[in-house]
Amino acid sequence: LDEATSALDTESERHIQAALDHVMKGRTTLVIAHRLSTIEKADMILVMDAGQIVERGTHTELLAQNGYYARLHAMGLDEPAPVGAV
């Protein structure tokens, strides 16, 4: 899934994400996401930079590494930008 909920408002995204969580349970699913909240429940997260995998692990493991993923999380990239934000 490539940014399956990127164009949705927060409420619609919540409903779609709940349905996707149900459908993906027990299956291997590849999800491409810029919004970290979309992937934080994943069994394995691969963090890419400039086409290279720079980190891998669970959400908790990646935060503990205090690397690229943790910096993105700290910058607030786990929440959608407000409408009209540049």
LUMZADREN-750630 format. One record per atom (N, C-alpha, C): residue in one letter; x, y, z; atom name. Coordinates in steps of 0.2 Angstrom, whole numbers, plus 5000, padded with zeros to 4 digits. Atoms other than C-alpha are relative to their C-alpha. Last residue first. Example, Ala and Ser with C-alpha at 12.3 -4.5 7.8 and 13.67 -1.06 7.14 Angstrom:
<recs>
<rec ketor="s" X="4996" Y="4994" Z="4999" romar="N"/>
<rec ketor="s" X="5068" Y="4995" Z="5036" romar="CA"/>
<rec ketor="s" X="4996" Y="5005" Z="5003" romar="C"/>
<rec ketor="a" X="5004" Y="4994" Z="5000" romar="N"/>
<rec ketor="a" X="5062" Y="4978" Z="5039" romar="CA"/>
<rec ketor="a" X="5004" Y="5006" Z="5000" romar="C"/>
</recs>
This chain:
<recs>
<rec ketor="v" X="4995" Y="5000" Z="5005" romar="N"/>
<rec ketor="v" X="5018" Y="5124" Z="5019" romar="CA"/>
<rec ketor="v" X="5006" Y="4996" Z="5003" romar="C"/>
<rec ketor="a" X="4994" Y="5000" Z="4997" romar="N"/>
<rec ketor="a" X="5002" Y="5121" Z="5030" romar="CA"/>
<rec ketor="a" X="5005" Y="5000" Z="4994" romar="C"/>
<rec ketor="g" X="4997" Y="4994" Z="5002" romar="N"/>
<rec ketor="g" X="4986" Y="5125" Z="5021" romar="CA"/>
<rec ketor="g" X="5007" Y="5001" Z="5003" romar="C"/>
<rec ketor="v" X="5002" Y="4997" Z="5006" romar="N"/>
<rec ketor="v" X="4977" Y="5111" Z="5030" romar="CA"/>
<rec ketor="v" X="5003" Y="5007" Z="4999" romar="C"/>
<rec ketor="p" X="5007" Y="4997" Z="5001" romar="N"/>
<rec ketor="p" X="4986" Y="5105" Z="5045" romar="CA"/>
<rec ketor="p" X="4999" Y="5003" Z="4993" romar="C"/>
<rec ketor="a" X="4999" Y="4993" Z="5000" romar="N"/>
<rec ketor="a" X="5001" Y="5093" Z="5042" romar="CA"/>
<rec ketor="a" X="4993" Y="5003" Z="5000" romar="C"/>
<rec ketor="p" X="5001" Y="4997" Z="5007" romar="N"/>
<rec ketor="p" X="4996" Y="5075" Z="5046" romar="CA"/>
<rec ketor="p" X="5001" Y="5007" Z="5001" romar="C"/>
<rec ketor="e" X="5007" Y="4997" Z="5001" romar="N"/>
<rec ketor="e" X="5004" Y="5068" Z="5062" romar="CA"/>
<rec ketor="e" X="4999" Y="5003" Z="4994" romar="C"/>
<rec ketor="d" X="5005" Y="5005" Z="4999" romar="N"/>
<rec ketor="d" X="5018" Y="5056" Z="5064" romar="CA"/>
<rec ketor="d" X="4993" Y="5002" Z="5000" romar="C"/>
<rec ketor="l" X="5003" Y="5003" Z="5007" romar="N"/>
<rec ketor="l" X="5030" Y="5068" Z="5056" romar="CA"/>
<rec ketor="l" X="4996" Y="4994" Z="5001" romar="C"/>
<rec ketor="g" X="5007" Y="5000" Z="5001" romar="N"/>
<rec ketor="g" X="5031" Y="5077" Z="5073" romar="CA"/>
<rec ketor="g" X="4997" Y="4997" Z="4994" romar="C"/>
<rec ketor="m" X="5002" Y="4994" Z="5003" romar="N"/>
<rec ketor="m" X="5049" Y="5082" Z="5073" romar="CA"/>
<rec ketor="m" X="4993" Y="5000" Z="4999" romar="C"/>
<rec ketor="a" X="4999" Y="4995" Z="4995" romar="N"/>
<rec ketor="a" X="5053" Y="5069" Z="5087" romar="CA"/>
<rec ketor="a" X="4997" Y="5007" Z="4996" romar="C"/>
<rec ketor="h" X="5006" Y="5001" Z="4995" romar="N"/>
<rec ketor="h" X="5046" Y="5055" Z="5076" romar="CA"/>
<rec ketor="h" X="5000" Y="5006" Z="5004" romar="C"/>
<rec ketor="l" X="5006" Y="4999" Z="5003" romar="N"/>
<rec ketor="l" X="5058" Y="5060" Z="5062" romar="CA"/>
<rec ketor="l" X="4994" Y="5000" Z="5004" romar="C"/>
<rec ketor="r" X="5000" Y="4993" Z="5001" romar="N"/>
<rec ketor="r" X="5072" Y="5061" Z="5074" romar="CA"/>
<rec ketor="r" X="4994" Y="5002" Z="4996" romar="C"/>
<rec ketor="a" X="5001" Y="4996" Z="4994" romar="N"/>
<rec ketor="a" X="5068" Y="5044" Z="5081" romar="CA"/>
<rec ketor="a" X="5000" Y="5007" Z="4999" romar="C"/>
<rec ketor="y" X="5008" Y="5001" Z="4999" romar="N"/>
<rec ketor="y" X="5067" Y="5037" Z="5063" romar="CA"/>
<rec ketor="y" X="4998" Y="5004" Z="5006" romar="C"/>
<rec ketor="y" X="5004" Y="4996" Z="5005" romar="N"/>
<rec ketor="y" X="5085" Y="5044" Z="5059" romar="CA"/>
<rec ketor="y" X="4992" Y="5000" Z="5001" romar="C"/>
<rec ketor="g" X="4997" Y="4998" Z="5006" romar="N"/>
<rec ketor="g" X="5093" Y="5038" Z="5075" romar="CA"/>
<rec ketor="g" X="4995" Y="5004" Z="4996" romar="C"/>
<rec ketor="n" X="4999" Y="4993" Z="5001" romar="N"/>
<rec ketor="n" X="5089" Y="5037" Z="5093" romar="CA"/>
<rec ketor="n" X="5003" Y="5002" Z="4994" romar="C"/>
<rec ketor="q" X="4994" Y="4999" Z="5004" romar="N"/>
<rec ketor="q" X="5091" Y="5018" Z="5093" romar="CA"/>
<rec ketor="q" X="5002" Y="5007" Z="5000" romar="C"/>
<rec ketor="a" X="4995" Y="5001" Z="4995" romar="N"/>
<rec ketor="a" X="5077" Y="5017" Z="5107" romar="CA"/>
<rec ketor="a" X="5007" Y="5001" Z="4996" romar="C"/>
<rec ketor="l" X="4999" Y="4994" Z="4996" romar="N"/>
<rec ketor="l" X="5065" Y="5025" Z="5094" romar="CA"/>
<rec ketor="l" X="5006" Y="4999" Z="5005" romar="C"/>
<rec ketor="l" X="4997" Y="4994" Z="5003" romar="N"/>
<rec ketor="l" X="5069" Y="5012" Z="5082" romar="CA"/>
<rec ketor="l" X="5000" Y="5006" Z="5004" romar="C"/>
<rec ketor="e" X="4992" Y="5001" Z="5001" romar="N"/>
<rec ketor="e" X="5067" Y="4998" Z="5094" romar="CA"/>
<rec ketor="e" X="5003" Y="5006" Z="4996" romar="C"/>
<rec ketor="t" X="4996" Y="5000" Z="4993" romar="N"/>
<rec ketor="t" X="5050" Y="5004" Z="5100" romar="CA"/>
<rec ketor="t" X="5007" Y="5000" Z="4999" romar="C"/>
<rec ketor="h" X="5001" Y="4993" Z="4998" romar="N"/>
<rec ketor="h" X="5043" Y="5006" Z="5082" romar="CA"/>
<rec ketor="h" X="5004" Y="5002" Z="5006" romar="C"/>
<rec ketor="t" X="5007" Y="4998" Z="4998" romar="N"/>
<rec ketor="t" X="5050" Y="4989" Z="5077" romar="CA"/>
<rec ketor="t" X="5000" Y="5008" Z="5002" romar="C"/>
<rec ketor="g" X="5002" Y="5002" Z="4994" romar="N"/>
<rec ketor="g" X="5066" Y="4987" Z="5068" romar="CA"/>
<rec ketor="g" X="4993" Y="5001" Z="5001" romar="C"/>
<rec ketor="r" X="5006" Y="5004" Z="5000" romar="N"/>
<rec ketor="r" X="5076" Y="4993" Z="5053" romar="CA"/>
<rec ketor="r" X="4999" Y="4998" Z="5007" romar="C"/>
<rec ketor="e" X="5002" Y="5003" Z="4993" romar="N"/>
<rec ketor="e" X="5088" Y="5007" Z="5050" romar="CA"/>
<rec ketor="e" X="4994" Y="4995" Z="4999" romar="C"/>
<rec ketor="v" X="4996" Y="4997" Z="4995" romar="N"/>
<rec ketor="v" X="5097" Y="5015" Z="5035" romar="CA"/>
<rec ketor="v" X="4999" Y="4997" Z="5007" romar="C"/>
<rec ketor="i" X="5003" Y="5001" Z="4994" romar="N"/>
<rec ketor="i" X="5089" Y="5006" Z="5020" romar="CA"/>
<rec ketor="i" X="5006" Y="5002" Z="5006" romar="C"/>
<rec ketor="q" X="4996" Y="5005" Z="4996" romar="N"/>
<rec ketor="q" X="5096" Y="5015" Z="5005" romar="CA"/>
<rec ketor="q" X="4996" Y="4998" Z="5007" romar="C"/>
<rec ketor="g" X="5001" Y="5007" Z="5003" romar="N"/>
<rec ketor="g" X="5086" Y="5024" Z="4992" romar="CA"/>
<rec ketor="g" X="5004" Y="4995" Z="5003" romar="C"/>
<rec ketor="a" X="4996" Y="4999" Z="5006" romar="N"/>
<rec ketor="a" X="5092" Y="5042" Z="4998" romar="CA"/>
<rec ketor="a" X="5000" Y="4993" Z="4997" romar="C"/>
<rec ketor="d" X="4997" Y="4993" Z="5002" romar="N"/>
<rec ketor="d" X="5086" Y="5038" Z="5015" romar="CA"/>
<rec ketor="d" X="5004" Y="4999" Z="4994" romar="C"/>
<rec ketor="m" X="4996" Y="4999" Z="5006" romar="N"/>
<rec ketor="m" X="5075" Y="5022" Z="5019" romar="CA"/>
<rec ketor="m" X="5002" Y="5008" Z="5000" romar="C"/>
<rec ketor="v" X="4999" Y="4993" Z="5001" romar="N"/>
<rec ketor="v" X="5069" Y="5016" Z="5036" romar="CA"/>
<rec ketor="v" X="5004" Y="5001" Z="4994" romar="C"/>
<rec ketor="l" X="4994" Y="4998" Z="5004" romar="N"/>
<rec ketor="l" X="5063" Y="4998" Z="5036" romar="CA"/>
<rec ketor="l" X="5000" Y="5007" Z="4999" romar="C"/>
<rec ketor="i" X="4999" Y="4994" Z="5004" romar="N"/>
<rec ketor="i" X="5050" Y="4994" Z="5049" romar="CA"/>
<rec ketor="i" X="5006" Y="5001" Z="4997" romar="C"/>
<rec ketor="m" X="4994" Y="4998" Z="5002" romar="N"/>
<rec ketor="m" X="5046" Y="4977" Z="5055" romar="CA"/>
<rec ketor="m" X="5000" Y="5006" Z="4996" romar="C"/>
<rec ketor="d" X="4996" Y="5004" Z="4997" romar="N"/>
<rec ketor="d" X="5031" Y="4970" Z="5065" romar="CA"/>
<rec ketor="d" X="5008" Y="5002" Z="4998" romar="C"/>
<rec ketor="a" X="4997" Y="5005" Z="5005" romar="N"/>
<rec ketor="a" X="5021" Y="4985" Z="5060" romar="CA"/>
<rec ketor="a" X="5005" Y="4996" Z="5004" romar="C"/>
<rec ketor="k" X="5002" Y="5007" Z="4997" romar="N"/>
<rec ketor="k" X="5011" Y="4994" Z="5074" romar="CA"/>
<rec ketor="k" X="5003" Y="4995" Z="4996" romar="C"/>
<rec ketor="e" X="4997" Y="5001" Z="4993" romar="N"/>
<rec ketor="e" X="5020" Y="5011" Z="5071" romar="CA"/>
<rec ketor="e" X="4998" Y="4993" Z="5003" romar="C"/>
<rec ketor="i" X="4996" Y="5006" Z="5000" romar="N"/>
<rec ketor="i" X="5017" Y="5011" Z="5052" romar="CA"/>
<rec ketor="i" X="5002" Y="4997" Z="5007" romar="C"/>
<rec ketor="t" X="5002" Y="5005" Z="5004" romar="N"/>
<rec ketor="t" X="5003" Y="5023" Z="5049" romar="CA"/>
<rec ketor="t" X="5003" Y="4993" Z="5001" romar="C"/>
<rec ketor="s" X="5006" Y="5004" Z="4996" romar="N"/>
<rec ketor="s" X="5007" Y="5033" Z="5064" romar="CA"/>
<rec ketor="s" X="4997" Y="4995" Z="4996" romar="C"/>
<rec ketor="l" X="4997" Y="5006" Z="4996" romar="N"/>
<rec ketor="l" X="5024" Y="5037" Z="5055" romar="CA"/>
<rec ketor="l" X="4994" Y="4996" Z="5004" romar="C"/>
<rec ketor="r" X="5004" Y="4999" Z="4994" romar="N"/>
<rec ketor="r" X="5015" Y="5047" Z="5041" romar="CA"/>
<rec ketor="r" X="5002" Y="4994" Z="5005" romar="C"/>
<rec ketor="h" X="4996" Y="4994" Z="4997" romar="N"/>
<rec ketor="h" X="5028" Y="5046" Z="5027" romar="CA"/>
<rec ketor="h" X="4997" Y="5002" Z="5007" romar="C"/>
<rec ketor="a" X="5003" Y="4995" Z="4996" romar="N"/>
<rec ketor="a" X="5022" Y="5028" Z="5022" romar="CA"/>
<rec ketor="a" X="5004" Y="5006" Z="5002" romar="C"/>
<rec ketor="i" X="4995" Y="4994" Z="5000" romar="N"/>
<rec ketor="i" X="5025" Y="5014" Z="5011" romar="CA"/>
<rec ketor="i" X="4996" Y="5006" Z="5003" romar="C"/>
<rec ketor="v" X="5003" Y="4994" Z="4999" romar="N"/>
<rec ketor="v" X="5016" Y="4998" Z="5017" romar="CA"/>
<rec ketor="v" X="5005" Y="5005" Z="4999" romar="C"/>
<rec ketor="l" X="4995" Y="4994" Z="5001" romar="N"/>
<rec ketor="l" X="5021" Y="4981" Z="5012" romar="CA"/>
<rec ketor="l" X="4996" Y="5006" Z="5000" romar="C"/>
<rec ketor="t" X="5002" Y="4994" Z="5004" romar="N"/>
<rec ketor="t" X="5009" Y="4968" Z="5019" romar="CA"/>
<rec ketor="t" X="5006" Y="5005" Z="5000" romar="C"/>
<rec ketor="t" X="4994" Y="4996" Z="5001" romar="N"/>
<rec ketor="t" X="5012" Y="4950" Z="5025" romar="CA"/>
<rec ketor="t" X="4998" Y="5006" Z="4996" romar="C"/>
<rec ketor="r" X="4997" Y="5000" Z="5007" romar="N"/>
<rec ketor="r" X="4996" Y="4943" Z="5032" romar="CA"/>
<rec ketor="r" X="5006" Y="5004" Z="4999" romar="C"/>
<rec ketor="g" X="4998" Y="5007" Z="5002" romar="N"/>
<rec ketor="g" X="4989" Y="4938" Z="5049" romar="CA"/>
<rec ketor="g" X="5003" Y="4999" Z="4993" romar="C"/>
<rec ketor="k" X="4998" Y="5005" Z="4994" romar="N"/>
<rec ketor="k" X="4980" Y="4954" Z="5052" romar="CA"/>
<rec ketor="k" X="5002" Y="4993" Z="4997" romar="C"/>
<rec ketor="m" X="4993" Y="5001" Z="5001" romar="N"/>
<rec ketor="m" X="4981" Y="4965" Z="5035" romar="CA"/>
<rec ketor="m" X="5002" Y="4995" Z="5006" romar="C"/>
<rec ketor="v" X="4998" Y="5004" Z="5006" romar="N"/>
<rec ketor="v" X="4962" Y="4965" Z="5033" romar="CA"/>
<rec ketor="v" X="5007" Y="4997" Z="5000" romar="C"/>
<rec ketor="h" X="5004" Y="5007" Z="5000" romar="N"/>
<rec ketor="h" X="4958" Y="4970" Z="5051" romar="CA"/>
<rec ketor="h" X="5002" Y="4996" Z="4994" romar="C"/>
<rec ketor="d" X="4997" Y="5004" Z="4995" romar="N"/>
<rec ketor="d" X="4972" Y="4984" Z="5051" romar="CA"/>
<rec ketor="d" X="4996" Y="4993" Z="5001" romar="C"/>
<rec ketor="l" X="4994" Y="5003" Z="5003" romar="N"/>
<rec ketor="l" X="4965" Y="4990" Z="5034" romar="CA"/>
<rec ketor="l" X="5004" Y="4995" Z="5006" romar="C"/>
<rec ketor="a" X="5002" Y="5005" Z="5005" romar="N"/>
<rec ketor="a" X="4948" Y="4992" Z="5041" romar="CA"/>
<rec ketor="a" X="5006" Y="4997" Z="4997" romar="C"/>
<rec ketor="a" X="5003" Y="5005" Z="4996" romar="N"/>
<rec ketor="a" X="4954" Y="5002" Z="5056" romar="CA"/>
<rec ketor="a" X="4999" Y="4994" Z="4996" romar="C"/>
<rec ketor="q" X="4994" Y="5004" Z="4997" romar="N"/>
<rec ketor="q" X="4966" Y="5012" Z="5045" romar="CA"/>
<rec ketor="q" X="4997" Y="4994" Z="5004" romar="C"/>
<rec ketor="i" X="4996" Y="5004" Z="5005" romar="N"/>
<rec ketor="i" X="4951" Y="5017" Z="5034" romar="CA"/>
<rec ketor="i" X="5005" Y="4996" Z="5003" romar="C"/>
<rec ketor="h" X="5005" Y="5005" Z="5002" romar="N"/>
<rec ketor="h" X="4940" Y="5023" Z="5049" romar="CA"/>
<rec ketor="h" X="5004" Y="4995" Z="4995" romar="C"/>
<rec ketor="r" X="5001" Y="5004" Z="4995" romar="N"/>
<rec ketor="r" X="4955" Y="5033" Z="5056" romar="CA"/>
<rec ketor="r" X="4995" Y="4994" Z="4998" romar="C"/>
<rec ketor="e" X="4994" Y="5004" Z="5000" romar="N"/>
<rec ketor="e" X="4959" Y="5040" Z="5039" romar="CA"/>
<rec ketor="e" X="4999" Y="4995" Z="5006" romar="C"/>
<rec ketor="s" X="5000" Y="5005" Z="5006" romar="N"/>
<rec ketor="s" X="4941" Y="5046" Z="5037" romar="CA"/>
<rec ketor="s" X="5006" Y="4995" Z="5001" romar="C"/>
<rec ketor="e" X="5005" Y="5005" Z="4998" romar="N"/>
<rec ketor="e" X="4942" Y="5055" Z="5054" romar="CA"/>
<rec ketor="e" X="4999" Y="4994" Z="4995" romar="C"/>
<rec ketor="t" X="4998" Y="5004" Z="4994" romar="N"/>
<rec ketor="t" X="4959" Y="5063" Z="5051" romar="CA"/>
<rec ketor="t" X="4995" Y="4995" Z="5001" romar="C"/>
<rec ketor="d" X="5000" Y="4997" Z="4994" romar="N"/>
<rec ketor="d" X="4955" Y="5069" Z="5033" romar="CA"/>
<rec ketor="d" X="5001" Y="4995" Z="5006" romar="C"/>
<rec ketor="l" X="5006" Y="5000" Z="4996" romar="N"/>
<rec ketor="l" X="4960" Y="5059" Z="5019" romar="CA"/>
<rec ketor="l" X="5001" Y="5004" Z="5006" romar="C"/>
<rec ketor="a" X="5004" Y="4995" Z="5002" romar="N"/>
<rec ketor="a" X="4973" Y="5062" Z="5005" romar="CA"/>
<rec ketor="a" X="4994" Y="5001" Z="5004" romar="C"/>
<rec ketor="s" X="4997" Y="4993" Z="5000" romar="N"/>
<rec ketor="s" X="4987" Y="5052" Z="5013" romar="CA"/>
<rec ketor="s" X="4996" Y="5006" Z="4998" romar="C"/>
<rec ketor="t" X="5005" Y="4995" Z="4997" romar="N"/>
<rec ketor="t" X="4976" Y="5037" Z="5017" romar="CA"/>
<rec ketor="t" X="5003" Y="5007" Z="5000" romar="C"/>
<rec ketor="a" X="5007" Y="5002" Z="5001" romar="N"/>
<rec ketor="a" X="4984" Y="5023" Z="5006" romar="CA"/>
<rec ketor="a" X="4995" Y="5005" Z="5003" romar="C"/>
<rec ketor="e" X="5004" Y="4994" Z="4997" romar="N"/>
<rec ketor="e" X="5001" Y="5031" Z="5006" romar="CA"/>
<rec ketor="e" X="4993" Y="4999" Z="4999" romar="C"/>
<rec ketor="d" X="4995" Y="4994" Z="5000" romar="N"/>
<rec ketor="d" X="5008" Y="5017" Z="4995" romar="CA"/>
<rec ketor="d" X="4996" Y="5006" Z="5002" romar="C"/>
<rec ketor="l" X="5004" Y="4994" Z="5000" romar="N"/>
<rec ketor="l" X="5000" Y="5000" Z="5000" romar="CA"/>
<rec ketor="l" X="5004" Y="5006" Z="5000" romar="C"/>
</recs>
